[in-house]
Every structure is written in C-alpha cells, then in structure tokens.
Amino acid sequence: METTVGQLLLNEALPEDMRDYRRVVDKKTLRTLFAELAEKHPDKYAEVNQRLHTLAADTVTSHGNEASLTLDSLRTPLEVDRLRGKLKDKIDKVLAGPGTPKQKNEKIVEMIAGSMDAITDANYEAGLKANNPLAVQVLSGSRGNPTGLRSLTAGDLMFVDHKDRPIPVPILTSFSEGLDPVQYWAGAYSARKGAIATKFATPKSGFLGKQLAAAAHRLMVTEKDCGTTNGLTVEASDPDNEGTVLAVGSGEFKAGHVLTPKDMRKLKGEIAVRSPMTCEAEHGVCQRCAGVRERGGFPPLGDNIGLAAAQAVAEPIGQGQLNVKHSGGKVRKGDELKAKTGIDLITQLVQVPKTFHGAAAISTVDGRVEAVENAPQGGKYVRIGGTQHWVPAGEALEVKKGENVEAGDVLSSGIPNPAEVTRYKGIGEGRRYFMELFRKTLDENKFPAHRRNVELLARGLINHVRITDPDGPADTLPDDVAEYDDIVRGYQPRYGAKTVAPKHAVGLYLERPAMHYSIGTRVTPRVADTLKRHDVGNVIAHADKPSFMPEMTRAMETLSHSSDWMVRLGGFHLKKGLTGAVHRGLKSEEHGTSFIPPLAKGVEFGKPPGGVGY
C-alpha cells in the first residue's frame, strides 16, 4: 500500500471500519466523515473528535513552517496572464472602435462579466496544480475561496459603486502586482461600499428577522397527527429529508415511515413527504408534519417551531452580512448584474414590492406560444392565446413558438415574482415555488438554511386570499384580504362538487387539498399529471371559481389581516389594522397560536388551542 504519513496518522485516529488511505480531506469530506462517525459509532464520537483535534494541533505546531508563503505563492499563473491579455485586447478594441462612451462602457462591463468565471477557475486550478499553499488552503475549506484567491493573484477584474453599478475600469492586475492610480481609485469605492454595508448589516438583517418571525410565529405544534395523506414532492437525495415522515409509500417503506440517512440511500427519484406546508391541523402544525427536529424527536405540543425557524434562517443572514466587508464592491457576474443580491434580494422576495427588480416575465394565460416578435421599445413580445407578454431587452427567452404554457409559467430569465406565481397557480403551488426559490437564493448567497425551516416560512408568508364574491366566506366582504387557514378551517365542498380522477378534473377547481395543491387551485394538465404520478386516485373539484383568489401579502402586512385584533398589534401598520378590527368587531383569544394575546394579558402564556401546555 502506498500512502502518506499524514494519511497514516489520520486513519489511526479513526475506527477500523472507517479507514481510507486515499481519502482527500477537505471541508466537505470532513462533514461527511463526522456524520458517518455519529451514525456508526455514536459512543466513540467524542473520543475520536478529540484524537483528530490533538493530531491537528500537534501537526500545526511541528510542521506549520512547511505551509509558509513564498514569493512564488503570489505570482500570477501563466494561463491566467494569457486570459487577462486576451481580455485586455478585446477592451482596447472596444475603446478604439465606434460607439458612444455609454455604449463602450456597457460592452466592457459585459466582456469582463463574461470572463470572470474562466479567469477565476483557471487561477484556482493552476494554484492547485502548483501546490500553492493559498490554493490548498481554499481547497481544504479552512479559509478563503476561489474569488478571494483571484483578487490576490489574478485581479478583481471590476468593482461596483455604492449603488451596485459596475465601474467600467478593468482591474487586470492583482493585489500582489499592485494597482495603478485609476484602479486604486475604483477600488476605493469597493472599500467604502464594504465598510458602509457592514454598518447597515445588523439593522437590515434584524428587520428581516423581525418580519419572518411575525409571519411564522403562529406555527405552533398543536396536535400529534392531523391525519393528512397529502405531502410535498421532493428529491429523495435531498439530505434535508432526514426526519421527515413519508406521505406516500416509496420503495420498501410505507406511508408514515420516518426517514433516516440509511433509509434515504435506498430511495431514488421523487418522494412525497409530510410538510408544514401541507399540514391540515385545525390550528398550527401537527407533530408528524413537523417531523423529527433538531433535538432528536418530534417536537412537543406547544413548541413554537415557526419562531425557531425564523430565527434559524435570519441569524446566518445577519452573520453573513457582517462578512460583506470582505467582498462588498466586487462586481457580480452575468444576470446578477441586473438584479438585487444578498439581503436585498431576500428582502425583495418576502416584501414583493410593486417594482420587482430583475423580474422574469410570467404568462398570465394558458395557451400555445403563437409568436415571438421584436418590441418597438426593445425586448420581445411573446403572444400566448391572443395575449401579448413583454420580455425586457437583455433577458433570455425560456419558451419558443409552438410550446404550450400555463398561467404562472416563467417566460424569460430573471427572478420570477413569487406573488405573481401564487396569483396564477394557487396558495399550495405558490408555497412550493417560494420555498424552492428562497432556499436557492440563500444557498447562492452562502446563507445556509434547512429546507424544513424554509417550508415553515413559506407556510406563514403565503397564507392570504382576497375575497371576490359577496356570498363568500362568513364575516367577509368583497375585496377583503383574509387568512387562507381561517377560510379553509372546516371548509365544506360546495353544492355541485364532484369526485373524479385527476385527468377528468382538468379545468375544474379543487374543493379539497391534494398533495401540495390547495383549495381553489385550478387543475391544469400539469397538475393532473403530478397527482396521477403520486397515486392520487380521485379529487373533489367544482366547475366554478371559488369565492376567493390567492394573494401573497408583504411580510410586513401578514399580521395586519389577522382575525385576532390583539395579534394585529404585534405587526406593522397598527392604526390601519386596529381601526379595521374595530369596524369588524374582531375578538381576541388567549388560547390561540399567537403568543401576543396571552403575553399582553399576562395569562395562559405558552398554551396552544385547547389549553394543551408543554
């Protein structure tokens, strides 16, 4: 066997059945290694952890000098120098060519953004090939990233100003080589932006956390099992499935089985799991839909998992924002140049402003793409079923002529507005879409979040409908905004509803939830296919539209529409919320799912509906 001294020492600290003398130890490998250790040898976890810690401390003390930097560690790799030269030649041609200064600047920005990935990757790979201590450190996951390494040995390429506008000054020299006065001046904007962004990090993230907590704080565990057979469709390989309960049997496992990492390795493709988004508890969430939580079991009755989820998502965002000083001011790449990023994008997703920056075009109707034409103002017109949809210039089309689309489908690149998706596809699909988009946004911005925490936020944020019928739900008037959970609590199918197979329900409206689809969802061919794929035999549906339409409200306004007047006092827009409650004669309940009424009254604090305490 050929190996290294380091491998021998590392494996000596591990149990025999976990030894691997060809293992490349980086951050990802260590995470997997410790997870395997906890699963196979929980009784030895602390002991092995201590051995590895001691090994690391001894090695750093006795051999740390071998990882010291030299001048060669700061040299620009030849391949990177070649790529920078090509980019400089292109920029020189643009500057010498025709066009206004504005047009030239836009071309330069586009060129640099298009070259960013290639230069970053080439610099990192060359560093690893040369065994550069800086690149090896990035590979290990102990410190730094490929972008930081590029700044040190290849160059930042370009900076942005305080409003995130790219500064068209190419930064084609690295910090190791030194910047000329013009490059240094552009870099000063970067430093200023990073310093100011750090100052605003705490209040911005704190305000976001407050909004998330307001939206999700009523998701308390109130019963053991709501008995639903519905669930959320997820990839079996998603590690966040650990602890979830199967909604539909899959493989050798029956519905109701609690998934473990060992079980998950036996499943393939899509599976349906119980989720807070599909829970049918009369109030709050049941234990089975909440799943096994971080304490190793189902959460106890009375546990406020919604508030815990909001805090778990908001805290990494706040910490990540404090680190913006390390990267604030560096230009982003590709489509990100057109949209908000980081905490600004996250805030936009939960606040759904009227002007949604970087928004993708969304179809408002079902039908076939009849034509794609140039728009006189720039961009494209996409005609679907006789209705024109405008796609802004610079956005790539996601559909082509002759393709069938459904209302709410994305037509172009960009960030689809979750409020628009919810409006056309219903509460249930809106929640699923928001969960996926929000989770993806957090991952891309290096703010780790567990999927099931994001599911709770989606449930709390997308939970409103606008009344459209004078004969709508009790105690409502047309144009009222009411909570979906209040409307469907005890909801009975309307006269004329029928029970049919999903394929025969196309064009009808659901009167009972099915999988993650909510009451009032219009059954389309795609919805019917999803239901059939997960063995949903029949659905209850009606030919007429329901008396309400889905509406995603701003996070700041979620409490303003509560049917409990004291809960409204815990949010924003207090004057509007309180006067509206007075006009409607709303009451308050200290045994509700919100902690606000019992806290204000000083009685029965912590008890969910029915008085079931901890």
Buried (B, 14 or more C-beta within 10 A) or exposed (E): EEEEEEBEBBBEBBBEEBBBEEBEBBEEBBEEBBEBBBEEBEEBBEEBBEBBEEBEEEBEEEEEEEEEEEEEBBBBBEBBBEBBEEBEEBBEEBBEEEEEEEEBBBBBBBBBBEBBEBBBBBBBBBBEEBEBBBBBBBBBBEEBBBBBBBBBBBBBBBBBBEEBEBBBBBBBBBBBBEBEEEBEEBBEBBBBBBEBBBEEBEEBBBBBBBBBBBBBBBBBBBBEBBEBBBBBBBEBEEEBBBBBBBBBBBBEBEBEBBBEBEBBEEBEEBBBBBBBBBBBBEBBBBBBBBBBBEEEEBBEBBBBBBBBBBBBBBEBBBEBBEEBBBBBBBBBBEBBBBBBBBBEBBBBBBBBEEEBEBBBBBBBBBBEBBEBEEBEEEBBBBBBBEEEBBBBEBBEBBBEEEEEBBBBBBBBBBBBBBBBBBBBBBBBBBBBBBBBBBBEBBEEBEBEBBBBBBBBBBBBBBBBBBBBBEEBBEEBEEEBBBBBBBBBEEBEBBEEBBBBEBEBBBEBBBBBBBBBBBBBBBBBBBBBEBBEEBEBEBBBBBEEEBBBBBBBBBBBBBBBBBBBBBBBBBBBBEEEBBEBBEEBEBEBBBBBBBBBBBBBEEEBEEBBBEEBEE
